[in-house]
């Protein structure tokens, strides 16, 4: 019997210093004042993630005439060239719109022209977990460039007991995949050509 996968068996974490010092200075006192259990802006924002979408893979085939029939063959591209290197993260909108404006300030600082920031943001990692909560696959996206922060919808007609979300879309240039090696129990990086 095959058990169906639990949709929530994943965890997300980002590289060190994902949020700029200016963002931490401004928002960490607000997070602490609200008596949240998180000790950093990074932890706070990770706790607000509702969903994360891994990119699609679209392999195009090459067609060739074979007599009266058209024959499909694989293209000369490798898998990495066929991937749509984008990701979408959906965040919960928190009290006072704190989560939205933390991400908004991060993007404001990232896109400043005069005060130069690093060209890319820190990597974003997704770990897929087994039923015991152990990572079996780690998927890391590197050289992150934010491309879209969704709109902020304000409404006097909001329903009690519900929450709103916003999305952050990013592009990335490279990815790495680690698989759990069954003999040693270590995560092994898969080398791609």
Buried (B, 14 or more C-beta within 10 A) or exposed (E): EEEEEEEEBBBBBBBEEBBBEBBBEBBBEBBEEEEBEBEEBBEBBBBBBEBBEBBEEEEEEEEEEEEEEEEEEEEEEEEEEEBEBBBBBBBBBBEEBBBBBBBBBBBEBBEEEEEEEEEBBBBBBBBBBEEEEEBBBBBBBBBBBBEEBBEEEEEEEEEEEEEBBBBBBBBBEEBBBBBBEEEEEEBEEEEEE
